[in-house]
Amino acid sequence: MSVDERLRTLTSWNADWKGLRVAVLGLSMTGFSVADTLTELGADVLVLSESADEEYERLVPVIGARLEIGSLATVPAALTDFDPEVVIASPGFAPAHPIIRWTQDAGIALWGDIELAWRVRDKVVRDDGTPAEWVLITGTNGKTTTTQLTAALLVEGGLRAAPCGNIGVPVLDAVRDPAGFDVFVVELSSHQLWYLGLSQPEGELFPHASVCLNLADDHLVWHGSAEAYRDAKALVYRNTRVACVYNKADEATRRMVEEAEVVEGARAIGFDLGTPGPSDLGVVEGLLVDRAFLDDRARSALEITTVADLQRVGLAAPHIVQNILAASALARSLGVEPEAIHSALESFRLDAHRIQVIATHAGITWIDDSKATNPHAAASSLRAYPGSVWVVGGDLKGVDIADLVASSGGTARAAVVIGVERASVVAAFERHAPTVPVFEVDAGDTGDVMNRVVEIAAGIVDDEGTVLLAPAAASFDQFTSYADRGHRFAEAVRTWIDRGSADDAGGSPSAF
C-alpha cells in the first residue's frame, strides 16, 4: 500500500496508525497535543521546535516521541533524515516558512491539528454511537466571545458542549476527553483554516453549523495578502450541513456563504442589529428575536432576550449583541430553545480585557479592551464608547491604521499613542483627524508605558469621561501578550487611584 493509499484509510481513531512517520512542527500547547495523540495511536513521532516550555520538553520523551530543538530557519537534517510521511504544523508556521515550502515541494502530506482531530473524532462517541457534532466559528473579531457564548447556550439547553480550538483548549484534548461531548464548539483562526484548505477529501470537515462573524484586514504578513486572508476565512463554510450563519452588516461574509460548497439543504442564516427578515436573527424595538428557526417565520418571531436585560449584565455593547445573535443562531440550529438562551445570558460574563470596566473614580471610567488587537475590533470599541480618550498603538501586523483613524478617530476626545509604530499612528491622525489632540508615550521600559498612559489620560479627562484602551494592534512589541498589556493598564489605573485624585497626574500635558 502506498503512503497516499494508507493516508486515505486514516479516518478513525480505530484505523491503523502504527508506525506512521509524523513530524510535528512546534511544541506549544497545540504541538504537544498533536504529539501526545499520535504517540497514543502508535505513530513514530519526531517533534521539531526552536524552543520549548520546560515541562513539554520533559514530557515529549515520556510519551514516546523524539524531540529536536534548534533553529528552523532552514530545513534541519533531522527532518530530512526522518523522511516523514506526514508533517503536522502548529498554526504559527506561515505558508512561506522554509519547512512548509519544503514539505509541499516534496509532496509530503501537510496537516494542521484540526484535520488530525477530525480524523480521530470518533475516539469517544455519543450514546447513539456517533461522534460529537462540530460547530465552527471564525472572524476577524469576536471569535472567542462567540465560542464561549455558544458553548454556554448549548449547555443551558441540555447538551454537553466543549469550547475548544483557538480559544486555548486544543481540539485534540477535547476529542480525547473520556467524559465525551455532544458538540465541539471550535474557534478557528485564519491560520488553522489555511491548513484545512490543504486537506484531501478524506480529511475535510463536515460541520453541523459554521459562522464567519466579520472580515477586516489582519494577519496580512502571515497570509501574504488580504485576498489570501479572506480565502482562508471563507473555508469555515465548506461542507456545512445545516446552518451557514453570516453577518448581514458585513457583505464579505454573505459572499462567502454564496460561494461556499456546502451540503445540499444547508441554510443561510443572517444576523445583524436591524429588523430581521425570514431566516434571520436581529433586533426589533429593543428585543433580540429569531425569525429563522420556527415554522411560521414569514409572519412571526421568537423573543430571545431584551437589550435592557443585556445592559443589566454588561452585554449590551453593539458588537457584543452581534456576537450574541450569532451564538444564538448556532445554538438554535442544534435545537436549543429561546428560554434556555435567555437563561444562559443572565449568568454569562465576558472574559477579562474585553471592554472590561477597570474602575470608575473621580468621574473617570477606565475601560480595558486590550483584546482589540486590530482596527476592526477597535472600531467596535469606539462605537461603544464615543468621546473617549483613546489609547492606541502597538505592532500593526502590516495593517494600515489610516482607515480606522479616518472613520472613527474623529469620535475620540483625544488619543494617547503607544508602541513601536507610533509614527504611523501619529501621521494618520495628522492627516485624517487633525482636530483630535494626540499625545505620544515614548517610554522605552515596558514597566513605564502604562503608568505614563494613565498620567496623560487623567490629565486630559480632568472632570469626567472615559479612557479606552483599544490598541488596534498586537502587543508583542512591548508586552508579552494582550493580557499582559491589559494587566499593566489596570495596575497603572489602580496606582493612580491609590494616589488619591486625578490632580495627582500633574496637569494636562502638551499635545502635538
DAHUCOR-V351623 format. One record per residue. N is the residue number from 0. SS is DSSP state (A for helix, B for strand, O for the rest). D_FIRST is the distance of its C-alpha to the first C-alpha in Angstrom with 1 decimal. Layout:
# DAHUCOR-V351623
n=N ss=SS d_first=D_FIRST
n=N ss=SS d_first=D_FIRST
This chain:
# DAHUCOR-V351623
n=0 ss=O d_first=0.0
n=1 ss=O d_first=3.8
n=2 ss=A d_first=6.7
n=3 ss=A d_first=8.2
n=4 ss=A d_first=6.0
n=5 ss=A d_first=6.3
n=6 ss=A d_first=9.9
n=7 ss=A d_first=10.7
n=8 ss=A d_first=10.6
n=9 ss=O d_first=12.9
n=10 ss=O d_first=16.1
n=11 ss=O d_first=18.0
n=12 ss=O d_first=19.5
n=13 ss=O d_first=18.2
n=14 ss=O d_first=14.5
n=15 ss=O d_first=12.5
n=16 ss=O d_first=13.6
n=17 ss=O d_first=14.2
n=18 ss=O d_first=13.8
n=19 ss=O d_first=12.7
n=20 ss=B d_first=14.9
n=21 ss=B d_first=17.4
n=22 ss=B d_first=20.6
n=23 ss=B d_first=23.4
n=24 ss=B d_first=26.3
n=25 ss=O d_first=29.6
n=26 ss=O d_first=31.2
n=27 ss=O d_first=33.5
n=28 ss=A d_first=33.5
n=29 ss=A d_first=30.4
n=30 ss=A d_first=28.4
n=31 ss=A d_first=29.3
n=32 ss=A d_first=28.3
n=33 ss=A d_first=24.8
n=34 ss=A d_first=24.5
n=35 ss=A d_first=26.1
n=36 ss=A d_first=23.7
n=37 ss=A d_first=20.5
n=38 ss=A d_first=22.0
n=39 ss=A d_first=23.0
n=40 ss=A d_first=19.4
n=41 ss=O d_first=18.4
n=42 ss=O d_first=16.9
n=43 ss=B d_first=17.9
n=44 ss=B d_first=20.6
n=45 ss=B d_first=22.8
n=46 ss=B d_first=25.7
n=47 ss=B d_first=27.7
n=48 ss=B d_first=31.1
n=49 ss=O d_first=34.4
n=50 ss=O d_first=36.4
n=51 ss=O d_first=36.0
n=52 ss=O d_first=38.2
n=53 ss=A d_first=39.4
n=54 ss=A d_first=38.2
n=55 ss=A d_first=34.6
n=56 ss=A d_first=34.6
n=57 ss=A d_first=35.8
n=58 ss=A d_first=33.2
n=59 ss=A d_first=30.0
n=60 ss=A d_first=29.9
n=61 ss=A d_first=31.2
n=62 ss=A d_first=28.2
n=63 ss=O d_first=25.9
n=64 ss=O d_first=24.9
n=65 ss=B d_first=26.1
n=66 ss=B d_first=28.6
n=67 ss=B d_first=29.7
n=68 ss=B d_first=32.9
n=69 ss=O d_first=34.3
n=70 ss=O d_first=34.7
n=71 ss=O d_first=32.0
n=72 ss=O d_first=34.0
n=73 ss=O d_first=31.6
n=74 ss=O d_first=28.0
n=75 ss=O d_first=28.4
n=76 ss=A d_first=27.1
n=77 ss=A d_first=25.8
n=78 ss=A d_first=23.3
n=79 ss=A d_first=22.2
n=80 ss=A d_first=22.0
n=81 ss=A d_first=19.8
n=82 ss=O d_first=17.2
n=83 ss=O d_first=16.2
n=84 ss=O d_first=13.0
n=85 ss=B d_first=15.5
n=86 ss=B d_first=19.3
n=87 ss=B d_first=21.5
n=88 ss=B d_first=25.1
n=89 ss=O d_first=28.4
n=90 ss=O d_first=30.4
n=91 ss=O d_first=32.8
n=92 ss=O d_first=30.5
n=93 ss=O d_first=31.7
n=94 ss=O d_first=29.8
n=95 ss=O d_first=31.8
n=96 ss=O d_first=30.9
n=97 ss=A d_first=29.7
n=98 ss=A d_first=26.6
n=99 ss=A d_first=25.7
n=100 ss=A d_first=26.2
n=101 ss=A d_first=24.3
n=102 ss=A d_first=21.2
n=103 ss=A d_first=21.5
n=104 ss=A d_first=22.3
n=105 ss=O d_first=19.2
n=106 ss=O d_first=17.0
n=107 ss=O d_first=16.0
n=108 ss=B d_first=15.8
n=109 ss=B d_first=19.4
n=110 ss=B d_first=20.5
n=111 ss=O d_first=23.9
n=112 ss=A d_first=24.8
n=113 ss=A d_first=25.5
n=114 ss=A d_first=22.1
n=115 ss=A d_first=20.8
n=116 ss=A d_first=23.8
n=117 ss=A d_first=23.1
n=118 ss=A d_first=19.5
n=119 ss=O d_first=21.0
n=120 ss=O d_first=24.3
n=121 ss=O d_first=24.2
n=122 ss=O d_first=24.8
n=123 ss=O d_first=28.4
n=124 ss=O d_first=29.4
n=125 ss=O d_first=32.7
n=126 ss=O d_first=34.8
n=127 ss=O d_first=33.3
n=128 ss=O d_first=29.8
n=129 ss=O d_first=28.8
n=130 ss=O d_first=28.1
n=131 ss=O d_first=30.9
n=132 ss=B d_first=31.9
n=133 ss=B d_first=31.6
n=134 ss=B d_first=34.5
n=135 ss=B d_first=34.1
n=136 ss=B d_first=37.1
n=137 ss=B d_first=37.6
n=138 ss=O d_first=40.5
n=139 ss=O d_first=42.4
n=140 ss=O d_first=44.7
n=141 ss=O d_first=45.1
n=142 ss=A d_first=41.5
n=143 ss=A d_first=42.2
n=144 ss=A d_first=45.4
n=145 ss=A d_first=43.9
n=146 ss=A d_first=40.9
n=147 ss=A d_first=43.4
n=148 ss=A d_first=45.6
n=149 ss=A d_first=42.9
n=150 ss=A d_first=41.8
n=151 ss=A d_first=45.5
n=152 ss=A d_first=46.2
n=153 ss=A d_first=43.2
n=154 ss=A d_first=44.3
n=155 ss=A d_first=47.9
n=156 ss=O d_first=46.6
n=157 ss=O d_first=45.1
n=158 ss=O d_first=41.5
n=159 ss=O d_first=39.5
n=160 ss=B d_first=38.5
n=161 ss=B d_first=37.1
n=162 ss=B d_first=37.8
n=163 ss=B d_first=35.0
n=164 ss=B d_first=33.2
n=165 ss=O d_first=35.3
n=166 ss=O d_first=38.3
n=167 ss=O d_first=37.6
n=168 ss=O d_first=35.4
n=169 ss=O d_first=31.7
n=170 ss=A d_first=29.9
n=171 ss=A d_first=27.5
n=172 ss=A d_first=30.6
n=173 ss=A d_first=31.8
n=174 ss=A d_first=28.5
n=175 ss=O d_first=28.6
n=176 ss=O d_first=32.3
n=177 ss=O d_first=32.8
n=178 ss=O d_first=35.8
n=179 ss=O d_first=33.7
n=180 ss=O d_first=34.8
n=181 ss=O d_first=35.4
n=182 ss=B d_first=35.0
n=183 ss=B d_first=33.6
n=184 ss=B d_first=35.9
n=185 ss=B d_first=33.9
n=186 ss=B d_first=35.8
n=187 ss=O d_first=33.7
n=188 ss=O d_first=34.8
n=189 ss=A d_first=34.3
n=190 ss=A d_first=32.0
n=191 ss=A d_first=29.7
n=192 ss=A d_first=29.8
n=193 ss=A d_first=28.9
n=194 ss=A d_first=25.6
n=195 ss=A d_first=25.0
n=196 ss=O d_first=25.6
n=197 ss=O d_first=22.4
n=198 ss=O d_first=20.2
n=199 ss=O d_first=17.6
n=200 ss=A d_first=18.6
n=201 ss=A d_first=16.7
n=202 ss=A d_first=18.6
n=203 ss=O d_first=22.0
n=204 ss=O d_first=24.9
n=205 ss=O d_first=27.1
n=206 ss=O d_first=30.3
n=207 ss=O d_first=33.3
n=208 ss=B d_first=35.7
n=209 ss=B d_first=36.0
n=210 ss=B d_first=38.8
n=211 ss=B d_first=39.5
n=212 ss=O d_first=43.0
n=213 ss=O d_first=44.2
n=214 ss=O d_first=43.4
n=215 ss=O d_first=45.2
n=216 ss=O d_first=44.4
n=217 ss=O d_first=42.7
n=218 ss=O d_first=40.1
n=219 ss=A d_first=40.6
n=220 ss=A d_first=40.0
n=221 ss=A d_first=36.5
n=222 ss=A d_first=35.5
n=223 ss=O d_first=37.4
n=224 ss=O d_first=39.4
n=225 ss=A d_first=40.9
n=226 ss=A d_first=38.8
n=227 ss=A d_first=35.5
n=228 ss=A d_first=36.9
n=229 ss=A d_first=37.8
n=230 ss=A d_first=34.5
n=231 ss=A d_first=32.8
n=232 ss=A d_first=35.3
n=233 ss=A d_first=34.8
n=234 ss=A d_first=31.2
n=235 ss=A d_first=32.6
n=236 ss=A d_first=33.4
n=237 ss=O d_first=30.0
n=238 ss=O d_first=28.9
n=239 ss=O d_first=32.0
n=240 ss=O d_first=32.7
n=241 ss=O d_first=36.4
n=242 ss=B d_first=38.5
n=243 ss=B d_first=38.4
n=244 ss=B d_first=41.4
n=245 ss=B d_first=43.0
n=246 ss=B d_first=46.2
n=247 ss=O d_first=48.8
n=248 ss=O d_first=50.7
n=249 ss=O d_first=47.8
n=250 ss=A d_first=47.0
n=251 ss=A d_first=43.7
n=252 ss=A d_first=42.2
n=253 ss=A d_first=43.4
n=254 ss=A d_first=41.8
n=255 ss=A d_first=38.5
n=256 ss=A d_first=38.6
n=257 ss=A d_first=39.7
n=258 ss=A d_first=36.8
n=259 ss=O d_first=34.1
n=260 ss=O d_first=31.3
n=261 ss=O d_first=32.0
n=262 ss=O d_first=31.4
n=263 ss=O d_first=34.1
n=264 ss=O d_first=37.1
n=265 ss=O d_first=36.8
n=266 ss=B d_first=40.4
n=267 ss=B d_first=41.8
n=268 ss=B d_first=44.2
n=269 ss=B d_first=46.6
n=270 ss=B d_first=48.8
n=271 ss=O d_first=51.7
n=272 ss=O d_first=55.1
n=273 ss=O d_first=56.8
n=274 ss=O d_first=57.6
n=275 ss=O d_first=54.4
n=276 ss=O d_first=53.8
n=277 ss=O d_first=51.9
n=278 ss=O d_first=48.3
n=279 ss=B d_first=49.5
n=280 ss=B d_first=50.7
n=281 ss=B d_first=53.7
n=282 ss=B d_first=57.3
n=283 ss=B d_first=60.5
n=284 ss=O d_first=63.8
n=285 ss=O d_first=62.4
n=286 ss=B d_first=59.9
n=287 ss=B d_first=56.1
n=288 ss=B d_first=55.0
n=289 ss=B d_first=52.0
n=290 ss=O d_first=52.2
n=291 ss=O d_first=48.6
n=292 ss=O d_first=47.7
n=293 ss=O d_first=50.6
n=294 ss=O d_first=51.5
n=295 ss=O d_first=54.7
n=296 ss=O d_first=53.4
n=297 ss=O d_first=55.5
n=298 ss=O d_first=58.7
n=299 ss=O d_first=58.1
n=300 ss=O d_first=56.3
n=301 ss=B d_first=55.5
n=302 ss=B d_first=57.0
n=303 ss=B d_first=54.6
n=304 ss=B d_first=57.1
n=305 ss=B d_first=59.9
n=306 ss=A d_first=60.3
n=307 ss=A d_first=63.2
n=308 ss=A d_first=61.0
n=309 ss=A d_first=58.5
n=310 ss=A d_first=61.3
n=311 ss=A d_first=62.5
n=312 ss=O d_first=59.2
n=313 ss=O d_first=58.6
n=314 ss=O d_first=55.9
n=315 ss=O d_first=57.9
n=316 ss=O d_first=57.0
n=317 ss=A d_first=55.8
n=318 ss=A d_first=52.3
n=319 ss=A d_first=51.9
n=320 ss=A d_first=53.1
n=321 ss=A d_first=50.4
n=322 ss=A d_first=47.8
n=323 ss=A d_first=49.3
n=324 ss=A d_first=49.1
n=325 ss=A d_first=45.5
n=326 ss=A d_first=44.7
n=327 ss=A d_first=46.8
n=328 ss=A d_first=44.9
n=329 ss=A d_first=41.6
n=330 ss=A d_first=43.2
n=331 ss=A d_first=44.9
n=332 ss=A d_first=41.6
n=333 ss=O d_first=40.6
n=334 ss=O d_first=43.9
n=335 ss=O d_first=46.0
n=336 ss=O d_first=49.7
n=337 ss=A d_first=52.1
n=338 ss=A d_first=54.2
n=339 ss=A d_first=51.3
n=340 ss=A d_first=50.7
n=341 ss=A d_first=54.4
n=342 ss=A d_first=54.5
n=343 ss=A d_first=51.5
n=344 ss=A d_first=53.1
n=345 ss=A d_first=56.3
n=346 ss=A d_first=54.6
n=347 ss=O d_first=52.0
n=348 ss=O d_first=52.8
n=349 ss=O d_first=51.3
n=350 ss=O d_first=49.7
n=351 ss=O d_first=51.8
n=352 ss=O d_first=52.2
n=353 ss=O d_first=51.8
n=354 ss=O d_first=55.3
n=355 ss=B d_first=56.6
n=356 ss=B d_first=60.4
n=357 ss=B d_first=61.1
n=358 ss=B d_first=64.9
n=359 ss=B d_first=67.9
n=360 ss=B d_first=70.9
n=361 ss=O d_first=74.2
n=362 ss=O d_first=73.2
n=363 ss=B d_first=69.8
n=364 ss=B d_first=66.4
n=365 ss=B d_first=63.5
n=366 ss=B d_first=60.1
n=367 ss=B d_first=56.8
n=368 ss=O d_first=54.0
n=369 ss=O d_first=52.2
n=370 ss=O d_first=48.9
n=371 ss=O d_first=50.0
n=372 ss=O d_first=47.9
n=373 ss=O d_first=48.0
n=374 ss=A d_first=50.7
n=375 ss=A d_first=49.6
n=376 ss=A d_first=50.0
n=377 ss=A d_first=53.3
n=378 ss=A d_first=54.6
n=379 ss=A d_first=54.1
n=380 ss=A d_first=56.0
n=381 ss=A d_first=58.8
n=382 ss=A d_first=59.2
n=383 ss=A d_first=59.4
n=384 ss=O d_first=62.0
n=385 ss=O d_first=64.1
n=386 ss=O d_first=66.8
n=387 ss=O d_first=65.1
n=388 ss=B d_first=65.1
n=389 ss=B d_first=61.6
n=390 ss=B d_first=59.8
n=391 ss=B d_first=57.2
n=392 ss=O d_first=55.0
n=393 ss=O d_first=52.3
n=394 ss=B d_first=49.1
n=395 ss=O d_first=48.8
n=396 ss=O d_first=45.1
n=397 ss=O d_first=45.8
n=398 ss=O d_first=47.5
n=399 ss=O d_first=51.0
n=400 ss=O d_first=53.3
n=401 ss=A d_first=56.1
n=402 ss=A d_first=55.1
n=403 ss=A d_first=55.4
n=404 ss=A d_first=58.7
n=405 ss=A d_first=60.0
n=406 ss=A d_first=59.0
n=407 ss=A d_first=59.7
n=408 ss=A d_first=61.4
n=409 ss=A d_first=64.8
n=410 ss=A d_first=64.8
n=411 ss=O d_first=64.8
n=412 ss=O d_first=68.2
n=413 ss=B d_first=67.0
n=414 ss=B d_first=63.9
n=415 ss=B d_first=63.2
n=416 ss=B d_first=60.5
n=417 ss=O d_first=58.3
n=418 ss=O d_first=55.4
n=419 ss=O d_first=54.5
n=420 ss=O d_first=54.5
n=421 ss=A d_first=58.0
n=422 ss=A d_first=59.2
n=423 ss=A d_first=56.9
n=424 ss=A d_first=58.0
n=425 ss=A d_first=61.7
n=426 ss=A d_first=61.5
n=427 ss=A d_first=60.0
n=428 ss=A d_first=63.0
n=429 ss=A d_first=65.5
n=430 ss=A d_first=64.2
n=431 ss=A d_first=63.3
n=432 ss=O d_first=65.3
n=433 ss=O d_first=68.3
n=434 ss=O d_first=70.5
n=435 ss=O d_first=68.3
n=436 ss=B d_first=69.4
n=437 ss=B d_first=66.6
n=438 ss=B d_first=66.6
n=439 ss=B d_first=64.3
n=440 ss=O d_first=63.2
n=441 ss=O d_first=62.5
n=442 ss=O d_first=62.2
n=443 ss=O d_first=59.8
n=444 ss=O d_first=59.4
n=445 ss=A d_first=57.0
n=446 ss=A d_first=59.4
n=447 ss=A d_first=62.2
n=448 ss=A d_first=60.5
n=449 ss=A d_first=60.9
n=450 ss=A d_first=64.3
n=451 ss=A d_first=65.5
n=452 ss=A d_first=63.8
n=453 ss=A d_first=65.7
n=454 ss=A d_first=68.9
n=455 ss=A d_first=68.7
n=456 ss=A d_first=67.7
n=457 ss=A d_first=70.4
n=458 ss=A d_first=72.9
n=459 ss=A d_first=71.9
n=460 ss=O d_first=71.9
n=461 ss=O d_first=75.2
n=462 ss=O d_first=76.3
n=463 ss=O d_first=73.4
n=464 ss=B d_first=70.0
n=465 ss=B d_first=66.2
n=466 ss=B d_first=64.2
n=467 ss=B d_first=60.5
n=468 ss=B d_first=57.7
n=469 ss=O d_first=55.1
n=470 ss=O d_first=53.9
n=471 ss=O d_first=51.6
n=472 ss=O d_first=49.6
n=473 ss=B d_first=47.2
n=474 ss=O d_first=48.9
n=475 ss=O d_first=47.2
n=476 ss=O d_first=49.8
n=477 ss=O d_first=52.4
n=478 ss=O d_first=50.8
n=479 ss=O d_first=47.7
n=480 ss=O d_first=46.8
n=481 ss=A d_first=48.5
n=482 ss=A d_first=49.4
n=483 ss=A d_first=51.1
n=484 ss=A d_first=53.0
n=485 ss=A d_first=54.1
n=486 ss=A d_first=55.1
n=487 ss=A d_first=57.2
n=488 ss=A d_first=58.8
n=489 ss=A d_first=59.7
n=490 ss=A d_first=61.1
n=491 ss=A d_first=63.2
n=492 ss=A d_first=64.6
n=493 ss=A d_first=65.5
n=494 ss=A d_first=67.2
n=495 ss=A d_first=69.2
n=496 ss=A d_first=70.2
n=497 ss=A d_first=71.3
n=498 ss=O d_first=73.6
n=499 ss=O d_first=75.6
n=500 ss=O d_first=75.6
n=501 ss=A d_first=74.4
n=502 ss=A d_first=77.5
n=503 ss=A d_first=76.0
n=504 ss=A d_first=73.6
n=505 ss=O d_first=76.3
n=506 ss=O d_first=77.1
n=507 ss=O d_first=75.3
n=508 ss=O d_first=73.5
n=509 ss=O d_first=73.9
n=510 ss=O d_first=71.4
n=511 ss=O d_first=70.3
